[in-house]
């Protein structure tokens, strides 16, 4: 599982940073890629990665500001032009209005898609658990931005323990149906009377990962709630230390506020994105350094950077 950042800039594209989008690559887990936001030019960024658009099965939108959604019509149309590939349906989750934006763009441009889009819109009253599969649960909560905007908490379900086949063989268990029984947690007795306790041969279940991806927001307790004990928190950092007032006025956060959220939530690592083009490379190291005084395991991400979880 890893996250690849497709656009890490704020508001408008710059040479170094495109507007918002990131891919949560779940190829080993479910052979799917989930996109979070889809700013203009996201499909061009995808061309520079190994991500195949057909693998993108779900798109989660945090809010309807242009720098987070203007890439949708282009991406969705290009996704249709993959010759000889199976056309798989796609789910889009986002605030009320996303369906009308997508359908209007496709209709007025005469675009017809050979696959179906299932829209899952929500508003203030229909947040909480928005998706549950056998492997993942996704929650959305309302943040504090200038328009309705959400953050997502993606929770992988705990992974079953694995059977230690070598240890079983060493204990004299013949390979065959007994392995299956033990794997299912059943204790067995061998022909020679040896008792085999399943628990001794199955590793403990591993806790699933928690990934928190927030949209644009002022500092709010909702962010902390969404990020509690997360393996990774992706948080905007539109402004730097000392800019708290201007950040508040524009519905955004500083690096320091993001670090405070990470510390309060007890996350393992913090990734800062949504970086203003005003920041030059020396400012970026300062952004990280300042944030690290509050929360040590912090990193400012770049476009196309991949972070393994
Ligand atoms: Zn915004």
Boltz pocket constraint, residues with backbone or C-beta under 6 A from the ligand:
constraints:
  - pocket:
      binder: B
      contacts: [[A, 63], [A, 65], [A, 145], [A, 216]]
      max_distance: 6.0
